[in-house]
Amino acid sequence: MIRERLPEDGAALEAIALDTHSHDGYPKYLPGDLMSFIVDPNALVAWVAEVDGAVVGHAALHPRSAPEVMNVALGATGLREDQVAVLARLLVSPSMRGMGIGRALLEHATSAAVLLGRRAVLDVVDEHVAAIALYDRAGWTRVGRVEWNLPGGLPLREFVYLSPEP
C-alpha cells in the first residue's frame, strides 16, 4: 500500500536510508542530518510504501534539484521550473526489493506530478545500475549527464531522466 508520508514515519525512513546506504551506497553522501535529507520540508508531496503495516519504501516530489540537473531537465523539456517536479528520495528497503515496490512508488509519483500539472524528472548517480534499470524499464528517457560536487568536493556524476509523456 502507498500512502502519504506522516511525521511518525521518520524513524523508519531513517533506518531504511541507513540500510540502503550500507547496501548500495545511496545516498552517495550522508549528510549530518539524514532525517532532513529524507524528510525534506520543501517536498511538494511524499509517500511511503507499507507491507503488513511496516514502512518499506519512500518517494517524494521536490520542486527542484541541483542547478546542473535543472538546466538539463528544463532544456530537454522546454518547461519552466514550476512545471516540473523532481522525483527524489526513492528508497526501498534492501530486504524488500524485487517485489515491485520501487516501480509502484515510481508510477505513483509520476501520476501525482501530472495531477499537479508538472512533468516528473529525476537524477540518478551513474553507478546505481539497479535504479537506472528500473527507470529504463518504466519508460523514462535519459536526456543528459551532469557532474557536480557534493559538500567536501566529492564528485557526483548523474544521469538526468524525464518521465514518460502523460
N, C-alpha and C positions, 0 to 999 in steps of 0.2 A: 504494500500500500504506500502511496505517495501522499504526503500531506504537507501543509505549510510548516516551516520551522517555528518552533516555540522557544522561548528563553531557556526553559528547562532542558532542552536538547544539547546545550553547550558542552557539558562534561562528556557525554557520549561521543560527540563530534570531535572533541579534542583528542580522545582516546583513539578514534578511528584515524585521525590525521597523523598521530604519532606512529601508529601501526603501519599506515600506508607509507610514511617516510622511511621507516625501517625496512619495509618490504621492497619498495621500488624507487625510493628517492624523491617522492612527491610529498610535499612541496620541496623544490630544489634547495630553497633557502628557508631555514626555520627561524622566523622572527622571534624576538624575545617574548612577545606576547602572541602565542599561537592562537589563543582564543579570538583575539580581534582579527587575525588573518582569516580564520574560518567563518566567524560570525561577524562579518563586516557590517557596521551600522549603515553604510551607504548603499547596501544592496537594494535593488528595486523590489525584489521578492526572492524568497529562498524556500527550499523544500527539504524534507528528509524522506528517505525510504525506510519503511519498517517491515520486519519479518517477525511474526509471532510477538508483536509488541516491542521488539528491540530495534533501536535505530541502527541501520546498517549502511546508510549512504546519505549523500548530500549533494545538492546542486543549488546554484544561485544565479541570478541575473544581476549584473552590475552595470552602471551607466557608462563606465569607461575602463580601459586598461592602460598600459604604458603608452606614452605618446607615439612610440615607434609602431606599436601594434595598431593603434587607432589610425595612423596615417595610411597604413597598408589597407586596413578594412574599409575606411572611408573612400580611399582611392579606387578600390575594386568595386565598390557598390555605387558610388556617386551620391551616397546619402550623407546627411548631416549627422553629427554626433548624437543628437537627440532622436534619431531614427534607427539607431542600433542599440542592441543590448548584448553585453558581453557575458557569455556563459562562463562561470567561474566556480572554483572550488568543487568541481565534480569529483567526489570521493566515494568509493565503495570499499567496505571492509575487505581486506585480502581474503578472509575466510569465507566470504560470500560471493566471490567473483564467479563468473560463468553461469549465473542464474538469470541473466537478463536485467539486472537491477540498474547497471550503468546505462544501458540502452533505454530503459523506461524513464530514468531521470533525464537523459538527453532529449528524448522526444517530448516529455512533459515541459521542459524548459523552452524548447523550440516553439511549441504551441503557445505557451504563455507569452513569449516575445511577440508573436503575431497578434495575440489579443491586446497587447499593449501598443500595437501599431509600430512595432520595431522589427528589425531583422536581426536574428541571432548571429553572433560572430564569436570566435574563441581563439585563444593562442595556446599552443602546447609545446613543451620542450621537445626538441627534435629527437631526444634519446628515449622518450616514453612511447615505445613502439606499440604496446598493447592499446593505449589510449588512441594513438593515431589509427590503428586498425579499426577501432570502434567507430571513429568519425568517418573513415572511408566507407565502411560497410553501411553506415547510416545515411550515406549520400551527401555528406558535407564536401565542399570544394576547397582544396588548398589554393590560396591565392597569393601567397608570398612567404618570405622568410625574413626574420628580423634578428638582430643581435644587439643586445644592450647589457649593461652591467647592473647586477644586484648590489645592495649595500656591501661595502668591503671590496668592491671591484670584481666580484665573481662574475665571469661572463655567462650570459644566458643566450642560447640560440633556440629560436622558436619558429614554428610554422604558424601561419595565420589561416584560419578556415572560415568559410561562410556557410550558414545553414542552407539546406535546400530551399528553393523558391517556394513560397507559400501557395 
